[in-house]
Amino acid sequence: MPTRRDFLRRTALGAITWPAGIDALGRRLHRLHANEQEFWEVVRQAFIIPEHRIYLNVSTLGPQPRAVIDAVVEHTRRVAMTYPPGVDWDGLKARLGAFVDADPAGFAFPRNTTEGMNFVANGLELGAGDEILTTTHEHIGGLCCWQLLAARRGCALRQLELPVPPESAEQLVDVFRRAISPRTRVISVSHVNFTNGVVMPVRDIARLCRERGIISVVDGAHPPGMMRVSIREIDPDFYASSPHKWLLAPQGTGFLWMRDEWRRKLWPTIASGGWDDLSLGAQRFNHLGSLDESRLAGLDAALRFQEAIGIDRIEARVRELRRHLHERLAANPRITIMSPSDDALVGGMVSFKVAGEESLALQQRLARIELDGTEWSVRTRVIGEYDYGWMRLSPHVYNTIEELDRVAAMLPA
Ligand SMILES: Cc1ncc(COP(=O)(O)O)c(C=O)c1O
C-alpha cells in the first residue's frame, strides 16, 4: 500500500523529470560531437535570445535555455492543478553534488549568493575585535554581510588590495599570508572576482585558513557552469553560489554548501520548524517557509542542460571565447585590459578601459548601435564599484566568435 510519503516523493520526482527536450538535445549534441560549429549552433538554438541581441553579461544573470523555462512553467502548472507540491531534496542535492563535486548533505538552497553569504555571516559567533579579511574585489553580495557584522557587533573588516592584473596565484595567496593577524577569524574571498574575472587560488587560501584556525568562506557566485568546480578539492568551510548566473538556472536560485561541522554549529538566520533539530544538518537551512519550488525544478533542468553539453566542453568553449575576445581587445591601442591573459588566472570575463571614452558612455552606445547596416543591442556591465570604471564582457556558450568580432569592431580604435 503506497503511503502519502511515497506519493509525495513520486510527484516530486515527476515534477523534475519532464524536460524531455534536454534528453533529445543531449542525443543530438552527442551525434554532433565532432562537428564543432554545428554543435554550438544547436546549443545557441536552445536559447530564446533575439538574433540581434549580443548578450555579454551572464556574470550578472544567465539567460535561461528553453528547457529550463519549460521545467519552471510545468512545475508552476502542476502547482496550479493542485498536485501536492514537493521538492526531491535528495535528488537535487545528489545532482548538484555530482556537478560541483561536493558532499550532497552539505547543501542548502537560499535564493542567491547574497542570501547564502548572509546566512554564513549571521550564523557565526563573531564579536568585537574579531577580524574578517576580504578584498577590494568583492561584490556587495559577498561584502555587505561582513560590513553589517562590523557595524552591529564591532568586528574589524579589512579589505585587502590585489594586484591588477595579478602575475601568479602565489602572489595572491601572499596578500592573505602577510595580512593574517592573531585576531583573524574569517577570510572571505570570491572564487572568481566579478571585477576582472581573476580566478582566486581558493584551494590554497582555504588550506592556509585551516593551518591557522581561520574560517574560509568562498563567494562562488560565478564558477559553477563556467568551469569545472570541485568543492571537495577547495575544501572551504562555506561555498555560496548563484546558479542563475553561469549555470543558467531561473532567477532567484542559489546554493550554499557548508562543511560537516557547520551543519550543526551554524545558527540559522531564518528559523522555522526543525531549526534546532541538529540531526537535520544543512537541511535546517532549507526550512524557509513556503518556497517558489518551480525555481528548484528549473535548477534541476539547468543542471541536466549543462550535463547534456558537458562541463569540460563548456569550460573549453568559454575559454576559447574569452581568449579570442582578449586578443581582439589587446590589438586595439586605445584599450587597456585589467584581466589576466593567462587561462590559469582568469575565468570567462574580460575587463578593460578605452582611452577617451568613459565605460558608462560606451555601455549606452553599445546598447543600441548600428554596424554594417544592422542595428545591434549589446548588453555589457560597467564595474563602477570601487571607482574602477571598467567595462566587463562575459561570453558564454550561446555567444559566437562572430558576435565577439562584431563587438570588437564597435569599439573606438
Ligand atoms: C562575486 C559575486 N558575488 C555575489 C554576487 C551577488 O549575486 P546575487 O545577486 O545572485 O546574490 C555577484 C553578482 O554579480 C557577484 O558577482
The ligand as an SDF file (V2000), in Angstrom:
LIG
                    3D

 16 16  0  0  0  0  0  0  0  0999 V2000
   31.1530   37.7250   -6.9450 C   0  0  0  0  0  0  0  0  0  0  0  0
   29.7000   37.9970   -6.7330 C   0  0  0  0  0  0  0  0  0  0  0  0
   29.1630   37.7200   -5.5510 N   0  0  0  0  0  0  0  0  0  0  0  0
   27.8580   37.9050   -5.2860 C   0  0  0  0  0  0  0  0  0  0  0  0
   27.0330   38.4270   -6.2550 C   0  0  0  0  0  0  0  0  0  0  0  0
   25.5910   38.6210   -5.9300 C   0  0  0  0  0  0  0  0  0  0  0  0
   24.8640   37.6640   -6.6100 O   0  0  0  0  0  0  0  0  0  0  0  0
   23.3070   37.5010   -6.2820 P   0  0  0  0  0  0  0  0  0  0  0  0
   22.6510   38.7800   -6.6640 O   0  0  0  0  0  0  0  0  0  0  0  0
   22.9110   36.3660   -7.1350 O   0  0  0  0  0  0  0  0  0  0  0  0
   23.2040   37.2210   -4.8330 O   0  0  0  0  0  0  0  0  0  0  0  0
   27.5400   38.7420   -7.5100 C   0  0  0  0  0  0  0  0  0  0  0  0
   26.6540   39.2940   -8.5510 C   0  0  0  0  0  0  0  0  0  0  0  0
   27.0230   39.6480   -9.6260 O   0  0  0  0  0  0  0  0  0  0  0  0
   28.9100   38.5360   -7.7500 C   0  0  0  0  0  0  0  0  0  0  0  0
   29.4530   38.8600   -8.9210 O   0  0  0  0  0  0  0  0  0  0  0  0
  1  2  1  0
  2  3  1  0
  2 15  2  0
  3  4  2  0
  4  5  1  0
  5  6  1  0
  5 12  2  0
  6  7  1  0
  7  8  1  0
  8  9  2  0
  8 10  1  0
  8 11  1  0
 12 13  1  0
 12 15  1  0
 13 14  2  0
 15 16  1  0
M  END
$$$$
